[in-house]
Amino acid sequence: MVWTPAWHPLLGTPVHGGLTYREGMYITEQVYNTGLLSAVDMMEVNPSRGETEGDTQLTVNTALNMILSCFGKAREGFHASTLYLPDIS
């Protein structure tokens, strides 16, 4: 995945117009839903490039959220596809 520098300022190779945080989370959630994932390799997170503690925290937290999402941690407000709205008609 290629990330945009606005959300991940401490990447080794940021790409303008890359995936947003939301797009990345969607992809990782769908990968988890396949049941086929057994390992994750997170690359391009480089905290030593940070100028501020905030940049470091943002990048590390984003990477951590992506990894956890690959193994089933859902975002707040995410509902499994097995849930449905009742028919009130």
HTML snippet that shows the backbone in 3Dmol.js (N, CA, C, O; Angstrom):
<script src="https://3Dmol.org/build/3Dmol-min.js"></script>
<div id="view" style="width:600px;height:400px;position:relative"></div>
<script>
const pdb = `
ATOM      1  N   MET A   1       0.837  -1.177   0.000  1.00  0.00           N
ATOM      2  CA  MET A   1       0.000   0.000   0.000  1.00  0.00           C
ATOM      3  C   MET A   1       0.880   1.238   0.000  1.00  0.00           C
ATOM      4  O   MET A   1       1.962   1.239   0.587  1.00  0.00           O
ATOM      5  N   VAL A   2       0.429   2.259  -0.639  1.00  0.00           N
ATOM      6  CA  VAL A   2       1.163   3.522  -0.704  1.00  0.00           C
ATOM      7  C   VAL A   2       0.350   4.570   0.039  1.00  0.00           C
ATOM      8  O   VAL A   2      -0.827   4.779  -0.257  1.00  0.00           O
ATOM      9  N   TRP A   3       0.976   5.223   1.000  1.00  0.00           N
ATOM     10  CA  TRP A   3       0.256   6.152   1.863  1.00  0.00           C
ATOM     11  C   TRP A   3       0.540   7.605   1.514  1.00  0.00           C
ATOM     12  O   TRP A   3       1.611   7.948   1.012  1.00  0.00           O
ATOM     13  N   THR A   4      -0.430   8.436   1.789  1.00  0.00           N
ATOM     14  CA  THR A   4      -0.274   9.866   1.567  1.00  0.00           C
ATOM     15  C   THR A   4       0.452  10.506   2.758  1.00  0.00           C
ATOM     16  O   THR A   4       0.185  10.119   3.896  1.00  0.00           O
ATOM     17  N   PRO A   5       1.347  11.457   2.544  1.00  0.00           N
ATOM     18  CA  PRO A   5       2.130  12.034   3.634  1.00  0.00           C
ATOM     19  C   PRO A   5       1.312  12.837   4.641  1.00  0.00           C
ATOM     20  O   PRO A   5       1.789  13.072   5.751  1.00  0.00           O
ATOM     21  N   ALA A   6       0.109  13.261   4.300  1.00  0.00           N
ATOM     22  CA  ALA A   6      -0.708  14.018   5.243  1.00  0.00           C
ATOM     23  C   ALA A   6      -1.063  13.166   6.467  1.00  0.00           C
ATOM     24  O   ALA A   6      -1.164  13.692   7.575  1.00  0.00           O
ATOM     25  N   TRP A   7      -1.250  11.879   6.279  1.00  0.00           N
ATOM     26  CA  TRP A   7      -1.634  10.998   7.376  1.00  0.00           C
ATOM     27  C   TRP A   7      -0.447  10.276   7.973  1.00  0.00           C
ATOM     28  O   TRP A   7      -0.518   9.822   9.115  1.00  0.00           O
ATOM     29  N   HIS A   8       0.629  10.160   7.245  1.00  0.00           N
ATOM     30  CA  HIS A   8       1.769   9.365   7.677  1.00  0.00           C
ATOM     31  C   HIS A   8       3.051  10.129   7.372  1.00  0.00           C
ATOM     32  O   HIS A   8       3.754   9.790   6.420  1.00  0.00           O
ATOM     33  N   PRO A   9       3.367  11.154   8.160  1.00  0.00           N
ATOM     34  CA  PRO A   9       4.485  12.042   7.820  1.00  0.00           C
ATOM     35  C   PRO A   9       5.871  11.423   7.890  1.00  0.00           C
ATOM     36  O   PRO A   9       6.810  12.011   7.354  1.00  0.00           O
ATOM     37  N   LEU A  10       6.049  10.280   8.518  1.00  0.00           N
ATOM     38  CA  LEU A  10       7.390   9.734   8.712  1.00  0.00           C
ATOM     39  C   LEU A  10       7.678   8.504   7.860  1.00  0.00           C
ATOM     40  O   LEU A  10       8.380   7.590   8.293  1.00  0.00           O
ATOM     41  N   LEU A  11       7.144   8.488   6.671  1.00  0.00           N
ATOM     42  CA  LEU A  11       7.396   7.368   5.776  1.00  0.00           C
ATOM     43  C   LEU A  11       8.706   7.572   5.036  1.00  0.00           C
ATOM     44  O   LEU A  11       9.145   8.702   4.822  1.00  0.00           O
ATOM     45  N   GLY A  12       9.323   6.465   4.648  1.00  0.00           N
ATOM     46  CA  GLY A  12      10.543   6.561   3.872  1.00  0.00           C
ATOM     47  C   GLY A  12      10.275   7.085   2.470  1.00  0.00           C
ATOM     48  O   GLY A  12      11.087   7.829   1.920  1.00  0.00           O
ATOM     49  N   THR A  13       9.136   6.702   1.884  1.00  0.00           N
ATOM     50  CA  THR A  13       8.795   7.112   0.528  1.00  0.00           C
ATOM     51  C   THR A  13       7.337   7.553   0.463  1.00  0.00           C
ATOM     52  O   THR A  13       6.494   6.798  -0.021  1.00  0.00           O
ATOM     53  N   PRO A  14       7.015   8.769   0.943  1.00  0.00           N
ATOM     54  CA  PRO A  14       5.630   9.236   0.856  1.00  0.00           C
ATOM     55  C   PRO A  14       5.236   9.515  -0.599  1.00  0.00           C
ATOM     56  O   PRO A  14       6.061   9.962  -1.395  1.00  0.00           O
ATOM     57  N   VAL A  15       3.989   9.252  -0.933  1.00  0.00           N
ATOM     58  CA  VAL A  15       3.502   9.452  -2.292  1.00  0.00           C
ATOM     59  C   VAL A  15       2.268  10.337  -2.250  1.00  0.00           C
ATOM     60  O   VAL A  15       1.263   9.981  -1.634  1.00  0.00           O
ATOM     61  N   HIS A  16       2.343  11.490  -2.902  1.00  0.00           N
ATOM     62  CA  HIS A  16       1.187  12.370  -2.982  1.00  0.00           C
ATOM     63  C   HIS A  16       0.113  11.695  -3.815  1.00  0.00           C
ATOM     64  O   HIS A  16       0.383  11.170  -4.895  1.00  0.00           O
ATOM     65  N   GLY A  17      -1.127  11.716  -3.293  1.00  0.00           N
ATOM     66  CA  GLY A  17      -2.221  11.051  -3.983  1.00  0.00           C
ATOM     67  C   GLY A  17      -2.320   9.575  -3.658  1.00  0.00           C
ATOM     68  O   GLY A  17      -3.068   8.846  -4.310  1.00  0.00           O
ATOM     69  N   GLY A  18      -1.566   9.118  -2.643  1.00  0.00           N
ATOM     70  CA  GLY A  18      -1.630   7.716  -2.232  1.00  0.00           C
ATOM     71  C   GLY A  18      -2.918   7.437  -1.475  1.00  0.00           C
ATOM     72  O   GLY A  18      -3.806   8.286  -1.409  1.00  0.00           O
ATOM     73  N   LEU A  19      -3.013   6.248  -0.907  1.00  0.00           N
ATOM     74  CA  LEU A  19      -4.206   5.856  -0.172  1.00  0.00           C
ATOM     75  C   LEU A  19      -4.417   6.735   1.055  1.00  0.00           C
ATOM     76  O   LEU A  19      -3.459   7.196   1.676  1.00  0.00           O
ATOM     77  N   THR A  20      -5.672   6.958   1.390  1.00  0.00           N
ATOM     78  CA  THR A  20      -5.990   7.656   2.629  1.00  0.00           C
ATOM     79  C   THR A  20      -6.038   6.640   3.764  1.00  0.00           C
ATOM     80  O   THR A  20      -6.027   5.432   3.529  1.00  0.00           O
ATOM     81  N   TYR A  21      -6.090   7.133   4.977  1.00  0.00           N
ATOM     82  CA  TYR A  21      -6.210   6.272   6.149  1.00  0.00           C
ATOM     83  C   TYR A  21      -7.468   5.413   6.042  1.00  0.00           C
ATOM     84  O   TYR A  21      -7.434   4.213   6.312  1.00  0.00           O
ATOM     85  N   ARG A  22      -8.554   6.026   5.653  1.00  0.00           N
ATOM     86  CA  ARG A  22      -9.822   5.300   5.536  1.00  0.00           C
ATOM     87  C   ARG A  22      -9.750   4.180   4.493  1.00  0.00           C
ATOM     88  O   ARG A  22     -10.250   3.078   4.724  1.00  0.00           O
ATOM     89  N   GLU A  23      -9.136   4.462   3.365  1.00  0.00           N
ATOM     90  CA  GLU A  23      -8.985   3.433   2.330  1.00  0.00           C
ATOM     91  C   GLU A  23      -8.111   2.282   2.821  1.00  0.00           C
ATOM     92  O   GLU A  23      -8.411   1.115   2.573  1.00  0.00           O
ATOM     93  N   GLY A  24      -7.039   2.618   3.513  1.00  0.00           N
ATOM     94  CA  GLY A  24      -6.158   1.589   4.053  1.00  0.00           C
ATOM     95  C   GLY A  24      -6.859   0.727   5.090  1.00  0.00           C
ATOM     96  O   GLY A  24      -6.692  -0.492   5.111  1.00  0.00           O
ATOM     97  N   MET A  25      -7.647   1.369   5.953  1.00  0.00           N
ATOM     98  CA  MET A  25      -8.381   0.608   6.962  1.00  0.00           C
ATOM     99  C   MET A  25      -9.411  -0.302   6.306  1.00  0.00           C
ATOM    100  O   MET A  25      -9.593  -1.439   6.740  1.00  0.00           O
ATOM    101  N   TYR A  26     -10.074   0.174   5.286  1.00  0.00           N
ATOM    102  CA  TYR A  26     -11.049  -0.660   4.577  1.00  0.00           C
ATOM    103  C   TYR A  26     -10.363  -1.905   3.998  1.00  0.00           C
ATOM    104  O   TYR A  26     -10.869  -3.020   4.124  1.00  0.00           O
ATOM    105  N   ILE A  27      -9.218  -1.696   3.371  1.00  0.00           N
ATOM    106  CA  ILE A  27      -8.490  -2.818   2.764  1.00  0.00           C
ATOM    107  C   ILE A  27      -8.067  -3.825   3.833  1.00  0.00           C
ATOM    108  O   ILE A  27      -8.237  -5.030   3.650  1.00  0.00           O
ATOM    109  N   THR A  28      -7.518  -3.338   4.948  1.00  0.00           N
ATOM    110  CA  THR A  28      -7.070  -4.270   5.981  1.00  0.00           C
ATOM    111  C   THR A  28      -8.242  -5.009   6.615  1.00  0.00           C
ATOM    112  O   THR A  28      -8.111  -6.183   6.962  1.00  0.00           O
ATOM    113  N   GLU A  29      -9.372  -4.351   6.772  1.00  0.00           N
ATOM    114  CA  GLU A  29     -10.561  -5.026   7.307  1.00  0.00           C
ATOM    115  C   GLU A  29     -11.042  -6.112   6.353  1.00  0.00           C
ATOM    116  O   GLU A  29     -11.451  -7.189   6.788  1.00  0.00           O
ATOM    117  N   GLN A  30     -10.994  -5.832   5.064  1.00  0.00           N
ATOM    118  CA  GLN A  30     -11.427  -6.821   4.084  1.00  0.00           C
ATOM    119  C   GLN A  30     -10.448  -7.994   4.003  1.00  0.00           C
ATOM    120  O   GLN A  30     -10.859  -9.136   3.796  1.00  0.00           O
ATOM    121  N   VAL A  31      -9.165  -7.716   4.164  1.00  0.00           N
ATOM    122  CA  VAL A  31      -8.169  -8.797   4.200  1.00  0.00           C
ATOM    123  C   VAL A  31      -8.468  -9.716   5.383  1.00  0.00           C
ATOM    124  O   VAL A  31      -8.426 -10.939   5.244  1.00  0.00           O
ATOM    125  N   TYR A  32      -8.769  -9.137   6.543  1.00  0.00           N
ATOM    126  CA  TYR A  32      -9.125  -9.942   7.709  1.00  0.00           C
ATOM    127  C   TYR A  32     -10.357 -10.793   7.413  1.00  0.00           C
ATOM    128  O   TYR A  32     -10.398 -11.969   7.774  1.00  0.00           O
ATOM    129  N   ASN A  33     -11.351 -10.215   6.767  1.00  0.00           N
ATOM    130  CA  ASN A  33     -12.599 -10.928   6.484  1.00  0.00           C
ATOM    131  C   ASN A  33     -12.400 -12.147   5.592  1.00  0.00           C
ATOM    132  O   ASN A  33     -13.239 -13.048   5.604  1.00  0.00           O
ATOM    133  N   THR A  34     -11.324 -12.206   4.824  1.00  0.00           N
ATOM    134  CA  THR A  34     -11.082 -13.375   3.982  1.00  0.00           C
ATOM    135  C   THR A  34     -10.719 -14.599   4.813  1.00  0.00           C
ATOM    136  O   THR A  34     -10.947 -15.731   4.387  1.00  0.00           O
ATOM    137  N   GLY A  35     -10.154 -14.376   5.998  1.00  0.00           N
ATOM    138  CA  GLY A  35      -9.720 -15.481   6.837  1.00  0.00           C
ATOM    139  C   GLY A  35      -8.435 -16.131   6.360  1.00  0.00           C
ATOM    140  O   GLY A  35      -8.042 -17.174   6.884  1.00  0.00           O
ATOM    141  N   LEU A  36      -7.779 -15.540   5.384  1.00  0.00           N
ATOM    142  CA  LEU A  36      -6.587 -16.148   4.801  1.00  0.00           C
ATOM    143  C   LEU A  36      -5.272 -15.565   5.319  1.00  0.00           C
ATOM    144  O   LEU A  36      -4.209 -16.110   5.024  1.00  0.00           O
ATOM    145  N   LEU A  37      -5.317 -14.489   6.072  1.00  0.00           N
ATOM    146  CA  LEU A  37      -4.099 -13.815   6.516  1.00  0.00           C
ATOM    147  C   LEU A  37      -3.457 -14.557   7.686  1.00  0.00           C
ATOM    148  O   LEU A  37      -4.141 -14.936   8.636  1.00  0.00           O
ATOM    149  N   SER A  38      -2.156 -14.761   7.616  1.00  0.00           N
ATOM    150  CA  SER A  38      -1.452 -15.406   8.723  1.00  0.00           C
ATOM    151  C   SER A  38      -0.279 -14.570   9.233  1.00  0.00           C
ATOM    152  O   SER A  38       0.245 -14.849  10.311  1.00  0.00           O
ATOM    153  N   ALA A  39       0.145 -13.551   8.479  1.00  0.00           N
ATOM    154  CA  ALA A  39       1.268 -12.720   8.904  1.00  0.00           C
ATOM    155  C   ALA A  39       1.168 -11.343   8.240  1.00  0.00           C
ATOM    156  O   ALA A  39       0.535 -11.184   7.197  1.00  0.00           O
ATOM    157  N   VAL A  40       1.809 -10.351   8.869  1.00  0.00           N
ATOM    158  CA  VAL A  40       1.837  -8.984   8.327  1.00  0.00           C
ATOM    159  C   VAL A  40       3.261  -8.457   8.428  1.00  0.00           C
ATOM    160  O   VAL A  40       3.933  -8.666   9.438  1.00  0.00           O
ATOM    161  N   ASP A  41       3.717  -7.783   7.397  1.00  0.00           N
ATOM    162  CA  ASP A  41       5.031  -7.150   7.399  1.00  0.00           C
ATOM    163  C   ASP A  41       4.810  -5.658   7.174  1.00  0.00           C
ATOM    164  O   ASP A  41       4.446  -5.248   6.071  1.00  0.00           O
ATOM    165  N   MET A  42       5.023  -4.847   8.199  1.00  0.00           N
ATOM    166  CA  MET A  42       4.828  -3.401   8.093  1.00  0.00           C
ATOM    167  C   MET A  42       6.165  -2.765   7.747  1.00  0.00           C
ATOM    168  O   MET A  42       7.152  -2.951   8.459  1.00  0.00           O
ATOM    169  N   MET A  43       6.196  -2.012   6.650  1.00  0.00           N
ATOM    170  CA  MET A  43       7.429  -1.373   6.199  1.00  0.00           C
ATOM    171  C   MET A  43       7.231   0.130   6.100  1.00  0.00           C
ATOM    172  O   MET A  43       6.104   0.624   6.129  1.00  0.00           O
ATOM    173  N   GLU A  44       8.325   0.840   5.984  1.00  0.00           N
ATOM    174  CA  GLU A  44       8.337   2.278   5.721  1.00  0.00           C
ATOM    175  C   GLU A  44       7.854   3.131   6.890  1.00  0.00           C
ATOM    176  O   GLU A  44       7.431   4.267   6.674  1.00  0.00           O
ATOM    177  N   VAL A  45       7.903   2.632   8.099  1.00  0.00           N
ATOM    178  CA  VAL A  45       7.620   3.460   9.265  1.00  0.00           C
ATOM    179  C   VAL A  45       8.967   3.798   9.882  1.00  0.00           C
ATOM    180  O   VAL A  45       9.683   2.915  10.354  1.00  0.00           O
ATOM    181  N   ASN A  46       9.312   5.090   9.878  1.00  0.00           N
ATOM    182  CA  ASN A  46      10.638   5.508  10.310  1.00  0.00           C
ATOM    183  C   ASN A  46      10.527   6.651  11.324  1.00  0.00           C
ATOM    184  O   ASN A  46      10.637   7.816  10.943  1.00  0.00           O
ATOM    185  N   PRO A  47      10.311   6.341  12.608  1.00  0.00           N
ATOM    186  CA  PRO A  47      10.149   7.385  13.624  1.00  0.00           C
ATOM    187  C   PRO A  47      11.337   8.330  13.743  1.00  0.00           C
ATOM    188  O   PRO A  47      11.168   9.455  14.215  1.00  0.00           O
ATOM    189  N   SER A  48      12.524   7.917  13.336  1.00  0.00           N
ATOM    190  CA  SER A  48      13.692   8.789  13.459  1.00  0.00           C
ATOM    191  C   SER A  48      13.629   9.986  12.501  1.00  0.00           C
ATOM    192  O   SER A  48      14.410  10.926  12.647  1.00  0.00           O
ATOM    193  N   ARG A  49      12.717   9.965  11.530  1.00  0.00           N
ATOM    194  CA  ARG A  49      12.565  11.091  10.609  1.00  0.00           C
ATOM    195  C   ARG A  49      11.715  12.212  11.194  1.00  0.00           C
ATOM    196  O   ARG A  49      11.629  13.289  10.604  1.00  0.00           O
ATOM    197  N   GLY A  50      11.095  11.982  12.327  1.00  0.00           N
ATOM    198  CA  GLY A  50      10.156  12.942  12.897  1.00  0.00           C
ATOM    199  C   GLY A  50      10.796  14.203  13.417  1.00  0.00           C
ATOM    200  O   GLY A  50      11.850  14.169  14.053  1.00  0.00           O
ATOM    201  N   GLU A  51      10.145  15.321  13.139  1.00  0.00           N
ATOM    202  CA  GLU A  51      10.593  16.601  13.673  1.00  0.00           C
ATOM    203  C   GLU A  51       9.874  16.910  14.981  1.00  0.00           C
ATOM    204  O   GLU A  51      10.386  17.639  15.831  1.00  0.00           O
ATOM    205  N   THR A  52       8.675  16.341  15.127  1.00  0.00           N
ATOM    206  CA  THR A  52       7.913  16.572  16.348  1.00  0.00           C
ATOM    207  C   THR A  52       7.429  15.240  16.900  1.00  0.00           C
ATOM    208  O   THR A  52       7.340  14.243  16.183  1.00  0.00           O
ATOM    209  N   GLU A  53       7.117  15.246  18.198  1.00  0.00           N
ATOM    210  CA  GLU A  53       6.556  14.058  18.843  1.00  0.00           C
ATOM    211  C   GLU A  53       5.199  13.713  18.227  1.00  0.00           C
ATOM    212  O   GLU A  53       4.838  12.540  18.134  1.00  0.00           O
ATOM    213  N   GLY A  54       4.447  14.736  17.804  1.00  0.00           N
ATOM    214  CA  GLY A  54       3.143  14.518  17.185  1.00  0.00           C
ATOM    215  C   GLY A  54       3.244  13.753  15.875  1.00  0.00           C
ATOM    216  O   GLY A  54       2.427  12.872  15.609  1.00  0.00           O
ATOM    217  N   ASP A  55       4.241  14.080  15.050  1.00  0.00           N
ATOM    218  CA  ASP A  55       4.456  13.351  13.794  1.00  0.00           C
ATOM    219  C   ASP A  55       4.771  11.886  14.064  1.00  0.00           C
ATOM    220  O   ASP A  55       4.257  10.989  13.396  1.00  0.00           O
ATOM    221  N   THR A  56       5.621  11.664  15.050  1.00  0.00           N
ATOM    222  CA  THR A  56       5.994  10.296  15.400  1.00  0.00           C
ATOM    223  C   THR A  56       4.780   9.515  15.878  1.00  0.00           C
ATOM    224  O   THR A  56       4.536   8.401  15.414  1.00  0.00           O
ATOM    225  N   GLN A  57       4.022  10.089  16.798  1.00  0.00           N
ATOM    226  CA  GLN A  57       2.833   9.413  17.325  1.00  0.00           C
ATOM    227  C   GLN A  57       1.815   9.126  16.231  1.00  0.00           C
ATOM    228  O   GLN A  57       1.242   8.037  16.197  1.00  0.00           O
ATOM    229  N   LEU A  58       1.582  10.069  15.350  1.00  0.00           N
ATOM    230  CA  LEU A  58       0.612   9.886  14.266  1.00  0.00           C
ATOM    231  C   LEU A  58       1.006   8.725  13.370  1.00  0.00           C
ATOM    232  O   LEU A  58       0.171   7.881  13.045  1.00  0.00           O
ATOM    233  N   THR A  59       2.251   8.675  12.975  1.00  0.00           N
ATOM    234  CA  THR A  59       2.706   7.615  12.073  1.00  0.00           C
ATOM    235  C   THR A  59       2.701   6.253  12.754  1.00  0.00           C
ATOM    236  O   THR A  59       2.229   5.275  12.174  1.00  0.00           O
ATOM    237  N   VAL A  60       3.213   6.176  13.964  1.00  0.00           N
ATOM    238  CA  VAL A  60       3.258   4.895  14.676  1.00  0.00           C
ATOM    239  C   VAL A  60       1.844   4.404  14.987  1.00  0.00           C
ATOM    240  O   VAL A  60       1.561   3.217  14.830  1.00  0.00           O
ATOM    241  N   ASN A  61       0.961   5.288  15.422  1.00  0.00           N
ATOM    242  CA  ASN A  61      -0.420   4.880  15.714  1.00  0.00           C
ATOM    243  C   ASN A  61      -1.146   4.413  14.461  1.00  0.00           C
ATOM    244  O   ASN A  61      -1.933   3.469  14.518  1.00  0.00           O
ATOM    245  N   THR A  62      -0.892   5.058  13.342  1.00  0.00           N
ATOM    246  CA  THR A  62      -1.506   4.631  12.087  1.00  0.00           C
ATOM    247  C   THR A  62      -1.040   3.234  11.712  1.00  0.00           C
ATOM    248  O   THR A  62      -1.853   2.383  11.349  1.00  0.00           O
ATOM    249  N   ALA A  63       0.257   2.994  11.797  1.00  0.00           N
ATOM    250  CA  ALA A  63       0.793   1.661  11.481  1.00  0.00           C
ATOM    251  C   ALA A  63       0.221   0.611  12.424  1.00  0.00           C
ATOM    252  O   ALA A  63      -0.155  -0.477  11.988  1.00  0.00           O
ATOM    253  N   LEU A  64       0.151   0.929  13.706  1.00  0.00           N
ATOM    254  CA  LEU A  64      -0.395  -0.005  14.679  1.00  0.00           C
ATOM    255  C   LEU A  64      -1.862  -0.311  14.394  1.00  0.00           C
ATOM    256  O   LEU A  64      -2.276  -1.468  14.465  1.00  0.00           O
ATOM    257  N   ASN A  65      -2.651   0.710  14.074  1.00  0.00           N
ATOM    258  CA  ASN A  65      -4.065   0.499  13.745  1.00  0.00           C
ATOM    259  C   ASN A  65      -4.225  -0.381  12.516  1.00  0.00           C
ATOM    260  O   ASN A  65      -5.124  -1.220  12.470  1.00  0.00           O
ATOM    261  N   MET A  66      -3.364  -0.203  11.518  1.00  0.00           N
ATOM    262  CA  MET A  66      -3.440  -1.032  10.313  1.00  0.00           C
ATOM    263  C   MET A  66      -3.127  -2.490  10.628  1.00  0.00           C
ATOM    264  O   MET A  66      -3.810  -3.393  10.144  1.00  0.00           O
ATOM    265  N   ILE A  67      -2.100  -2.720  11.435  1.00  0.00           N
ATOM    266  CA  ILE A  67      -1.734  -4.087  11.795  1.00  0.00           C
ATOM    267  C   ILE A  67      -2.854  -4.746  12.600  1.00  0.00           C
ATOM    268  O   ILE A  67      -3.242  -5.880  12.319  1.00  0.00           O
ATOM    269  N   LEU A  68      -3.369  -4.032  13.600  1.00  0.00           N
ATOM    270  CA  LEU A  68      -4.451  -4.597  14.415  1.00  0.00           C
ATOM    271  C   LEU A  68      -5.693  -4.880  13.582  1.00  0.00           C
ATOM    272  O   LEU A  68      -6.387  -5.870  13.816  1.00  0.00           O
ATOM    273  N   SER A  69      -5.976  -4.021  12.616  1.00  0.00           N
ATOM    274  CA  SER A  69      -7.129  -4.222  11.745  1.00  0.00           C
ATOM    275  C   SER A  69      -6.983  -5.483  10.904  1.00  0.00           C
ATOM    276  O   SER A  69      -7.968  -6.170  10.631  1.00  0.00           O
ATOM    277  N   CYS A  70      -5.759  -5.786  10.495  1.00  0.00           N
ATOM    278  CA  CYS A  70      -5.514  -7.017   9.724  1.00  0.00           C
ATOM    279  C   CYS A  70      -5.881  -8.261  10.513  1.00  0.00           C
ATOM    280  O   CYS A  70      -6.192  -9.302   9.934  1.00  0.00           O
ATOM    281  N   PHE A  71      -5.844  -8.153  11.837  1.00  0.00           N
ATOM    282  CA  PHE A  71      -6.129  -9.307  12.682  1.00  0.00           C
ATOM    283  C   PHE A  71      -7.456  -9.185  13.427  1.00  0.00           C
ATOM    284  O   PHE A  71      -7.666  -9.856  14.437  1.00  0.00           O
ATOM    285  N   GLY A  72      -8.351  -8.329  12.933  1.00  0.00           N
ATOM    286  CA  GLY A  72      -9.725  -8.331  13.423  1.00  0.00           C
ATOM    287  C   GLY A  72     -10.192  -7.173  14.263  1.00  0.00           C
ATOM    288  O   GLY A  72     -11.378  -7.112  14.586  1.00  0.00           O
ATOM    289  N   LYS A  73      -9.317  -6.235  14.642  1.00  0.00           N
ATOM    290  CA  LYS A  73      -9.777  -5.090  15.421  1.00  0.00           C
ATOM    291  C   LYS A  73     -10.525  -4.147  14.483  1.00  0.00           C
ATOM    292  O   LYS A  73      -9.955  -3.625  13.526  1.00  0.00           O
ATOM    293  N   ALA A  74     -11.800  -3.939  14.768  1.00  0.00           N
ATOM    294  CA  ALA A  74     -12.634  -3.110  13.898  1.00  0.00           C
ATOM    295  C   ALA A  74     -12.645  -1.663  14.380  1.00  0.00           C
ATOM    296  O   ALA A  74     -12.502  -1.390  15.572  1.00  0.00           O
ATOM    297  N   ARG A  75     -12.817  -0.744  13.439  1.00  0.00           N
ATOM    298  CA  ARG A  75     -12.962   0.667  13.772  1.00  0.00           C
ATOM    299  C   ARG A  75     -14.276   0.872  14.498  1.00  0.00           C
ATOM    300  O   ARG A  75     -15.206   0.080  14.345  1.00  0.00           O
ATOM    301  N   GLU A  76     -14.357   1.932  15.287  1.00  0.00           N
ATOM    302  CA  GLU A  76     -15.615   2.289  15.922  1.00  0.00           C
ATOM    303  C   GLU A  76     -16.622   2.609  14.828  1.00  0.00           C
ATOM    304  O   GLU A  76     -16.320   3.345  13.889  1.00  0.00           O
ATOM    305  N   GLY A  77     -17.793   2.062  14.953  1.00  0.00           N
ATOM    306  CA  GLY A  77     -18.826   2.304  13.959  1.00  0.00           C
ATOM    307  C   GLY A  77     -18.838   1.280  12.846  1.00  0.00           C
ATOM    308  O   GLY A  77     -19.732   1.306  12.000  1.00  0.00           O
ATOM    309  N   PHE A  78     -17.866   0.376  12.823  1.00  0.00           N
ATOM    310  CA  PHE A  78     -17.835  -0.671  11.806  1.00  0.00           C
ATOM    311  C   PHE A  78     -18.729  -1.817  12.258  1.00  0.00           C
ATOM    312  O   PHE A  78     -18.670  -2.241  13.412  1.00  0.00           O
ATOM    313  N   HIS A  79     -19.544  -2.307  11.361  1.00  0.00           N
ATOM    314  CA  HIS A  79     -20.440  -3.407  11.689  1.00  0.00           C
ATOM    315  C   HIS A  79     -20.217  -4.532  10.693  1.00  0.00           C
ATOM    316  O   HIS A  79     -20.005  -4.299   9.503  1.00  0.00           O
ATOM    317  N   ALA A  80     -20.268  -5.736  11.195  1.00  0.00           N
ATOM    318  CA  ALA A  80     -20.051  -6.901  10.345  1.00  0.00           C
ATOM    319  C   ALA A  80     -21.124  -6.995   9.262  1.00  0.00           C
ATOM    320  O   ALA A  80     -22.252  -6.541   9.459  1.00  0.00           O
ATOM    321  N   SER A  81     -20.779  -7.572   8.143  1.00  0.00           N
ATOM    322  CA  SER A  81     -21.710  -7.681   7.033  1.00  0.00           C
ATOM    323  C   SER A  81     -22.860  -8.628   7.335  1.00  0.00           C
ATOM    324  O   SER A  81     -23.833  -8.672   6.583  1.00  0.00           O
ATOM    325  N   THR A  82     -22.766  -9.388   8.424  1.00  0.00           N
ATOM    326  CA  THR A  82     -23.859 -10.292   8.783  1.00  0.00           C
ATOM    327  C   THR A  82     -25.004  -9.558   9.472  1.00  0.00           C
ATOM    328  O   THR A  82     -26.087 -10.118   9.640  1.00  0.00           O
ATOM    329  N   LEU A  83     -24.773  -8.308   9.872  1.00  0.00           N
ATOM    330  CA  LEU A  83     -25.836  -7.520  10.484  1.00  0.00           C
ATOM    331  C   LEU A  83     -26.697  -6.909   9.402  1.00  0.00           C
ATOM    332  O   LEU A  83     -26.218  -6.626   8.304  1.00  0.00           O
ATOM    333  N   TYR A  84     -27.949  -6.706   9.703  1.00  0.00           N
ATOM    334  CA  TYR A  84     -28.860  -6.119   8.721  1.00  0.00           C
ATOM    335  C   TYR A  84     -29.854  -5.217   9.424  1.00  0.00           C
ATOM    336  O   TYR A  84     -30.097  -5.365  10.622  1.00  0.00           O
ATOM    337  N   LEU A  85     -30.424  -4.288   8.688  1.00  0.00           N
ATOM    338  CA  LEU A  85     -31.462  -3.408   9.212  1.00  0.00           C
ATOM    339  C   LEU A  85     -32.799  -4.127   9.124  1.00  0.00           C
ATOM    340  O   LEU A  85     -33.092  -4.760   8.110  1.00  0.00           O
ATOM    341  N   PRO A  86     -33.614  -4.043  10.167  1.00  0.00           N
ATOM    342  CA  PRO A  86     -34.910  -4.709  10.130  1.00  0.00           C
ATOM    343  C   PRO A  86     -35.850  -4.038   9.129  1.00  0.00           C
ATOM    344  O   PRO A  86     -35.770  -2.829   8.907  1.00  0.00           O
ATOM    345  N   ASP A  87     -36.712  -4.805   8.544  1.00  0.00           N
ATOM    346  CA  ASP A  87     -37.714  -4.279   7.624  1.00  0.00           C
ATOM    347  C   ASP A  87     -38.891  -3.760   8.435  1.00  0.00           C
ATOM    348  O   ASP A  87     -39.575  -4.543   9.094  1.00  0.00           O
ATOM    349  N   ILE A  88     -39.138  -2.462   8.399  1.00  0.00           N
ATOM    350  CA  ILE A  88     -40.203  -1.880   9.211  1.00  0.00           C
ATOM    351  C   ILE A  88     -41.456  -1.569   8.415  1.00  0.00           C
ATOM    352  O   ILE A  88     -42.368  -0.928   8.936  1.00  0.00           O
ATOM    353  N   SER A  89     -41.523  -2.005   7.164  1.00  0.00           N
ATOM    354  CA  SER A  89     -42.696  -1.696   6.347  1.00  0.00           C
ATOM    355  C   SER A  89     -43.877  -2.590   6.651  1.00  0.00           C
ATOM    356  O   SER A  89     -44.935  -2.445   6.039  1.00  0.00           O
TER     357      SER A  89
END
`;
const viewer = $3Dmol.createViewer("view");
viewer.addModel(pdb, "pdb");
viewer.setStyle({}, {cartoon: {color: "spectrum"}});
viewer.zoomTo();
viewer.render();
</script>
